[in-house]
């Protein structure tokens, strides 16, 4: 039995509330992240049709939007947990999005380190130089 992404995100709110494992604030945050992810795929697509590429592209498109260094990884873990819940409830046969990223994908973060400054230079697109 498969479920479309939008319906799955709505279902997840009730699922988390029924587990009574998280505060209301945490439920809202997790549901918002799952909803954002589900809205990033075509609306008619079912959860089992979401590919690894969809997940990687989702995070690549938003790579500069995270306020905290590990926020992207925390969001991925929430998506992974969301899919685990869908497996538990028999909406998915397996969690095909599990282990796309793991702890080794997180770059070490040193809050004392100066932010990397990349020098920006303009490009003269009118030049006829070409490698071809």
N, C-alpha and C positions, 0 to 999 in steps of 0.2 A: 504494500500500500504506500503510495507516494503522496506527498503534500507539496503544494506550491510554496515558494519562498515567502511570499507575503503572509499567507495563512500560518505558516510555521512560526514566523516572528510573533504573531498575535497569540498563538497557542503557548509560546514559551513563557509569557508573562504569568499565565495561570499555573503553568507547571512549576515555575520557581516559587510562586506564592504558596502552592500546596506543599512544597517540601519544607517550608518554614526554616530554611537553613540560612537565609540572607535577610538583611534589613530591607525595609522598603526602598531606601536610598540606593542600596546595592542592586536590588532588583531593577529599579528604573535605569540605572547605569548600564547594566548588562543587556537589558531589553533594547535600550537605545542603540547600543553597539551592534547587536544582532540585527535590529531593524535597518540600520544604516548599511550593513553588509548585504542584507536581503534586497534592499532597494537598488543596490549596485548591479544586480543581475536582471536580465529581462523578466518582466512580471509573470509571464506564463511559465517560466522555467521552474521545474520541480527541484526540490533539494537534492535528490539523487542525480540530477543532471548537472549540478554545479561542479565544475572541474577544478583541478589544482591550478590551472591557468587563471581561472576566475579569481581565486584567492590571492595568487601572487600579483595579478594586475590590480586588484583592489588595494592592496597595501602599497604597491608601487605608485599608484596615482595619488595616494594620500601621504606619501612619505614625509613631506615637509609640514604636515598639518598637526603633528602631535606635540603637545606641550611638554611632556615628560619623556626622558630618553628611552624608557622601556615600554611606553604606552602601546606602541604597535604590537609588541609581543604579548602584552596582557590582553589586548583585544583579540589577537589570534587565539589565545588560550580560551577565551570566552566563546568564540565561534566553535572551537573544538569541543568544548563542554556542551554547547548547544546541540551539536551533532550527536554526541554521546547520549543526550537525553532523548533525541529522536530515535536512536537505535533501541534504547531501553523501552520506549513506548511503541516499538514496531513500525514506526513511520519510515525507517531506513533499515536495510538489511545489515549494513556495516557502516562504520565511520570512515569513508574514503578520503576525508580531509584531515585525518589524524596524522600527526608527525610530519607535516609538510615543513614546519619549522620546529626547532628545538632549542635548548639552552645554548648550544654552540653557535647559533645564528645571531645571538645577542652580542653586540660589541661591548667590550668593557667600557664603563663610564667613570670618568674621574671628574667630580664636580669642581676640583681645583684647577683643572686644565683650561687654558684659554680656548675659546671657540675657534675653530679653524676658519680662517678668512681666505676666501678664494678671490684672487684678483680678477676683476672683470675687465675685459678689453673688447672694444668694438670690432666688428668684422666688416670688411669692405666687400660686400656682395657683388659689387660691380666689376671686380677683377676677373680677368678671363683665365687665370691660372687654373689648371685642372690636372688631376692625376691620370686622366684618361688620354 
